[in-house]
Structures are given as C-alpha cells and as structure tokens.
Amino acid sequence: MRKYIRMANIIEIITESFNALSFRATLSVSLILFSVIDIVGSIPIIFDLRKKTGTIESGKATIAAGALMVVFLFLGESLLGLFGIDIASFAVAGGIIIFLLGLEMILDRHIFTNEPHVGSSSSIVPLAFPLLAGAGTMTTILSLKAEYHAINLLVGIIVNLIVIYVVLKTSKWTEAKIGEAGVNILRKVFGIILLSIAIKLIKTNIFL
C-alpha cells in the first residue's frame, strides 16, 4: 500500500512540474543565466587556460559546471548552511578568484599553476568553478528560485550547458580564426572587465 502511495506522490510531483513548465519562464531564466555565466566573455580565459594546459576537456568542464548548478539549485542554501557559510562569504571567495584571473590576463603573469599534469583539474578549477558556475551564477540561481519553478530553472541550466559545451569544443577553431594578436587584445580587455566584476562582487557582498 505504501509503495502505491509513494508512486502516486512521485507521479503527482512529475505532473505538477510539467504543468509548471513555461516557455516564457524558461526563456527568461535561460537569458538571465546566459548573461551571468557570460561564456562569450570568458573566451579569452578559455584560450589562456588551453595555452597553459594544452587542452580543455569540454565534456568534463560542462558536466562539472552543470552538476554544481543543479546541486546548488536544490541544495544550495542547506549546503552552505551545513558549513556555516553565508551567500555573501561565498560570493566574496568567488570574487577573489575572478580577480586573480583578471590580473593574470592583464599582467601576463601566471598565478594559477600551469604544470602539464594539471590539464585535467583545470577543467574544474578555475574553468567550471568559479568561471562558469561561480558565485554570481549560484546566487542568481538562488534568487530565481523565488520567482520561477524549479523545472524552468533546470531547463534553463541545460540550455546554457549546451551553449557552454559548444563554445568550449570550438575554442581551438575560434582561436585560430581570431589569431594571436586578436586573442591578446581580447585578453587585456576582458581582464579589465573581470577585475571590475570581481571588485563589484566583493564590494557588494562585503557591505551588505
């Protein structure tokens, strides 16, 4: 009897989720997340990481970023609370790492390790986190939960993961088309933008 009740509850939850699925809401969520993740603005950093490590594992980075987003969607507040971490502290920590990435790009100095054996781990840090699924993305997901149903957020995350994978997969081709001079210009410009984002993120969350 309990099995049937559980099954009925699961079916009810699934039905409710599909009923809550809205094209307009999903589109809004997807566009908001796309702006926050800013995969296009991250292209110079992706080029830089590939240059230092030799390769970017597109699948691993996409899966890691997606897993972080989904976990944070359902368990974000509880997970941070478990370690006694508030959203503001989490955002400041992510901001510091983004700040260091910006310095690397502007000053052409390596702060993060560039040993050959870290090619795999670099797909996780700093690419998947905090670049793709950083503090800004996490806090945005938590904020959107108050306005949109989880199913719309989940679909929005999947849409952005597809875009992320395509950009990462074609990064070598894109770099060849832009050329070394173009890449260097992009690195400097987006390095300054990254510093600005990091400072804003840190300032906003320190003075909450």
Buried (B, 14 or more C-beta within 10 A) or exposed (E): EEEEEEEEEEEEEEEEBEEEEBEEBBBBBBEBBBEBBBBEBBBBBBBBBBEBBEEBBBEBBBBBBBEBBBEBBBEBEEEBEEEEEEBBBBBBBBBBBBBBBBBBBBEEEEEBEBEEEBBEBBBBBBBBBBBBBBBBBBBBBBEBBEEBBEBBBBBBBBBBBEBBBEBBBEBBEBBEEBEEEBBBEBBBBBBEBBBEBBBEBBEBBEEE
